[in-house]
Amino acid sequence: MNRWSVSNPVTFNDFQGLNIVVTGGSGFLGRHVVQELLNRGAEKSRIRIPRSANLDLRRPDHAEKAVAEADLVIHLAARVGGIGLNQKLPAELIYDNSMMGLNVIHGCYKSKVKKLVVAGTVCAYPKFTPTPFKEDDLWNGYPEETNAPYGVAKKMLLVALQSYRSQYNLRGIYLLPVNLYGPHDNFDLESSHVIPAMIRKFIEAKVNGVSNVTLWGDGTPSREFLFVEDCARGLIEATLGFDGPEPVNLGTQEETNIRYLAETVKDLVGYKGEIIWDKSKPNGQPKRQLDTSRAVEAFGFKAQWTLREGLKKTISWYEAQK
């Protein structure tokens, strides 16, 4: 037993025989989580993936129906995007993510779900959090302005989980993945995050013979990136072996400068042109790097993919789709 254990923890040896609901299970992270569940013995016929066309999780009755009769719920459904989308749709981002999360949590309580896993976001951390970000720093300031509505909405779900655990003994855990990337990511330049945006821009510039690529900001911020397959594995390892009220970071603990990232993607794509930095566009949070020691201690998670190898696989997948 480690210091993150609780009395009478709800953990699983495997997933056989469990009725499992994965909200957002057809999305970027969700499809990898579903595959990891299947790899660990879950039965395909017992995994349900609510579809927004039929069940709108912003509605309490729909959320309750989505999680009915489930033993395990993994809540990944979110409305999310890069800086551009956060600037364009802040109201939708705070409303949709708050309502979906709160309704799923309340629905799990009403349906007596054995365990609930909620994915938070690194955007919940304060703008000037000292690196590496420790979970105890989560409340020491306001998030970076361009993604604050999304970050605050997701951070509120941690408080909700802790409240429902305290009052109703709903066993919910809250995980904080750092910036994700990998196959099946969103490559729409209107709403994508930095890595898929770079990959698409460099590949299209190479194919079309364009002499330069313009990227947002000045390239000075740093980020930490977690390959999506590593994140899925971390979520499942936490689901199996962790049952505490404390938030837990999921990351690599490796910080990468955005200029270095751009040069790496450019090199892997084989683009020979120039990079132009548009300093009129926002940089976002100055630095992001997580302290992942709690995940190691609580359920033994360590990332396996290097950034370069993960980028290679992501680029190969994107080029195959094209």
Secondary structure, DSSP 8 states (H G I E B T S, - for coil): --TT--SS----S--TT--EEEETTTSHHHHHHHHHHHHTT--GGGEE---TTT--TTSHHHHHHHHTT-SEEEE-------HHHHHH-HHHHHHHHHHHHHHHHHHHHHTT-SEEEEE--GGGSBTT--SSB-GGGTTSS-B-GGGHHHHHHHHHHHHHHHHHHHHH---EEEEEE-EEE-TT----TTT--HHHHHHHHHHHHHHHT-SEEEEES-S--EE-EEEHHHHHHHHHHHHHH---SS-EEES----EEHHHHHHHHHHHHT--SEEEEETTS---SSB--B--HHHHHHH-------HHHHHHHHHHHHHHH-
